[in-house]
C-alpha cells in the first residue's frame, strides 16, 4: 500500500452477466434496472400492497435467475433445447408473479373456490420457484422444498394416501389435496408470498441495493483503507484490519461468502506477508466476515426478519444486538492479537499504510449515508423508506464530491474546468448508477429465491402442524434439559447450513424449534430468535462444510479443511455468546444497572480467558493447569446463580492475573514497535 487512499471508484465497471452472450447480457441489465427502479418507486414514491409488491418482485427475480443461470451450467452452451427450456421458464417466472397481481381482486372474491387456472398457475409457480432454487442456491434447498410438498400431500385424506402409511406416528397427519396445498402455497399469505419473501421484497432488497451503490462508488474500499489506517501498525495489523473491515462491510453485504471474496482479496495476502500461515489468514477472514452478519445496524438480512417475526421494532433489535456483536468481534480480534504476539509479529510500517487523514479526505462522503441511515432508523422511519433515503444520500454525496473535485480541487491543482471533463464525469456517474441498479438486483437473487422456497416450507409447516410435532420431538430428545436442547439446535443449524443459505436456515429453524424454546423451555422470544439466528451462521465456519472457510482457503491458497478448522477456532464466540444470552438475559433485555454491568463484565472476562486457554497464551505462555482451570470456571460464569458466577469469575481473574505477572516486562512495549514487513516474512 502506498500513502494515497484508494477509495475512488474503479475505472472499469463490469455489469453482472457480462460473461453471457450479448443479447442475454442486455436482457439481464434491462431486467435488473427495471427491478431496482420498481423497488425504489415502491419504497420512496408509492408503497404497494402485499399482493402487488411481492408477486411483482418474485416475477422479476425468477426472470433474472433463468437469464443468469443456464440450465446446463456456465461450462456448456445452452443449445437449442436449453434455449427452449430457459425461454419457457422465463415466461413461467414472469407469469408466476404477474398472474397474482393482475387477478388479485378476482382471487380475493373467490376466497378458496379456486378455478382450474388458479391451480394450474400455482403448480407452475411452485415448480418454477423450485427450479430457480436449484440453479441459484443448490440442490439441497430444492430437495427440502420437494420433501415438504410430498409430506403435505401424504396422508389418508391427501393426494398420496399410500405414502402416509410410511410416516412415523408423531409425524402422521391426514394429508392434503393438491388444490388445498396450492391454495396455501400460491394463493394465500403463508406460502411463497409469505413473510420471508415479504421481508426480502422490501427491507432486504433496499439495503442490498444500498450496499451495491456503496460498492460501485468506492465506499467498500474506503472502509477497508480506513480500517488499515487505524490498526495497521499494531501487531498483526492486517488481520485486525480484516476483522474491522469485514465486519463492517459484511453487515451491509448480507453474505459472509461474498464478503470473504471481496475484502479477502485485499486482507488475506497482507496477512500472509506479515507472517500468518495461509490457513490462519483464510480462517481469520472467514470468521470476521461471518461476524458481519450479526453486526448492527443491518446484520445481513437478519434484523429485518427477526423484527417481523417478533413484532419488535427494528431499531430495538439493532440496539439489543450491539453488545453481543462487540463480544464476538472482540473475541476474534483477541485471537488475532494472541497469534501475532505468540509469533512475535509487528505491524506494517507507516510508509506502507494509508494515513487516516488522507483516507478521510478522499472518502469522507461515504460517512454521510451511514449517518443518514442511523439517524432515520433512530427516528423510527420504516426500514424500507430508510433504505431509499440512504441510497439517495449515496448518490447525492457522490455527485457532490465529483462537483467539488471538478470545480474546486482540480482547478487549484492547475486542471481547468472543461465541458469534456464535465461530460466525462456525468457519463461515468450515469454508468455507475446503472451498474449499481443491476448489481443490487443481482445480489438480491439468492436471498429472494431462498425466501420463496422457505415460504413453501413455512406454508407446509402451518398446514400440517409440523412445528408443534417437531417441538414435541425436541423436548423428548433433550429430556427437558435446556443445554441439550441448545445442542440440538446447534446440530440442526449445522446440518441445515450445509445446504441452505443463512437466511433460509434461520427461517426453517425458527419455525420448527422456536415454539419449543419459548413455550417449553421459557426462553424469552427475542433471545430465542437471536440464538437461532446466531447458530444459523455456524455453517460458514464449521467443518466439514464451512462455506466461508472454503472461500477463504481459495484466496489464501490453503487446504480447505485446515482453513475451516482455523475459522471454527476464531469464531468460538459464535457458539458461546448465544448460550450466555440464554442464561444471562440481562445483556439483551436489560435490567438494573449493577446487574447489567456485572453480566457484561463476566461475559468479557469469560471470552478473554477462553480464547487465551485455546491459544495457550495471553500475556505469556499459559501452563496446562491454568488452561484446564479455565474450562470449569467459564462454565460457572454461564451459571444463572450469582454465587456460582462469582466463584467462576474469581478463578478466571486469578488465572489471568498470574499470567500477567508472568509476562510483565519490556516484551509488550517492544512488540508494539513497527518493523519492516520483510523482517516478518516467514
Buried (B, 14 or more C-beta within 10 A) or exposed (E): BEEEBBBBBBEEBEBBBEEBEEEBBEBBBEBBBBBBEBBBEBBBEEBBEBBBBBBBBBBBBBBBBBBBBBBBEEEEEBEEEBBEBBEEBBBBBBBBBBBBBEBBEEBEEBEEEBEEEBBEBBBBBBBBBBBBBBBBBBEBBBBBBBEBBBBBBBBEEBBBBEBBEEBEEEBBBEBBEBBBBBBBBBBBBBBBBBBBBBBBBBBBBBBBBBBBBBBBBBBBBBBBBBBBBBBBBBBBBBBBBBBBBBBBBBBBBBBBBBBBBBBBEBBBBBBBBBBBBBBBBBBBBBBBBBBBBBBBBBBBBBBBBBBBBBEBEBBEBBBBBEBBBBBBBBBBBBBBBBBBBBBEBBBBBEEBBBBBEBBBEBBEBBBBBBEBBBEBBEEEBBBBBBBBBBBBBBBBBBBEBBEEBBEEEBEEEEEEEEEEBBEEBEEBBEBBBBBBBBBBBBBBBBBBBBBBBBBBBBBBBBBBEBBBBBBBBBBEEBEEEBEEBBBBBBEBBBEBBBBBBBBBBBBBBBBBBBBBBBBBBEBBBBBBBBBBBBBBBBBBBBBEBBBBBBBBBBBBBBEBBBBBBBBBBBBBBBBBBBBBBBBBBBBBEEEEEEBBEBBBEBBBBBBBBBBBBBBBBBBBEBBEEBBEBBEEBBEBBBBEEEEBBBBBBEBBBEBBEBBEEBBEEEEBEEBEEBBEBEEBEE
